[in-house]
Amino acid sequence: MSDYRLGDSTPPSARRSNRVFEEVGGWFFTTREGKPMGPFDTEAEAMQGLRDFIEFIELAPLDALASLTTALTPPKDAGSNED
């Protein structure tokens, strides 16, 4: 299996940063969409949560991935003037 994401030609080492962080309330990881997931009691648990999340993404049926992507993607700003 390749470490490249589908449709992404950027090497993994160039695009991935530390996705696990600590804030008040516990440890979290961020999704590709930038959503924090957690809290976890320890950094190790957050790392395991991230691994579990990635495994789910790799194995989930396409309809489940579509629902998850919709839930994690921020809505477009209705007041935006972007065209």
N, C-alpha and C positions, 0 to 999 in steps of 0.2 A: 504494500500500500504506500502511496506517495504521501509526503507531508504537505503537498500543495493543496490548497482548497480548490474546489470546483470553480473553474473560471478565473482563477487567480494565478498570475505568473510571478508574483513577488515571493522570493524565498522566505520560508517560515521564520528564519532568524532575523530577517529584516523587518517583519511586521508585528511580531509578537513581543509584548512586554510582560512584565510581571502582572498577572491578572488576579493575584491573591493579595489582599490588603486587610489591615486591621483598622477598625473605627470603633467609636463608643458603641457598645452592644455586642461586639464580637468580630469574628473574621468573616470575610466575604470574598467571592470571586466575581469577576465581570464576564458577561457574555460578549460575543462578537459585536452585538448591538450596543454594548456599553451599559447594560442593565446589571445592577448589583444583585447577587444571589447569596442568601444567607439569612440570618447569621449562623455561624458555626462556633463551637466553643474553643477550638484550637486551630492553628494554622494547618496542622496535619489534616484535620477534618475538612477544612476548606479545600485543601489540595485534593483530597479524595472526592469531595463533592464535584470539583471541576473535572476530574477524570471520569466520574460517573456521568456527568452531563455530556461530555464529549462522546463517551461510549453510546449514550442514548441517541445523540445526533447521528452517529455513524450507522446505527442499527434500526432506527425508527422508520416506519412506513412514511411515504411521501405526504399523505394527508395529515399525519400527525405533525410532521415538520412544517407544513404550510400553516397549520393552526398555531404552532409555537412561534413561528416567525412573525405572524400577525400580532400575536400577543406581546412580543418583545420589541417590535418596531414602533418607535414613537410616531404618533399621528402627525401629519403635515400641518404646519401652523396655518390655520384658516385666515389669519390676518397678514400672512406673508405676501409680499409683492413679487415673489419669484415667478418667472414664466418658464 
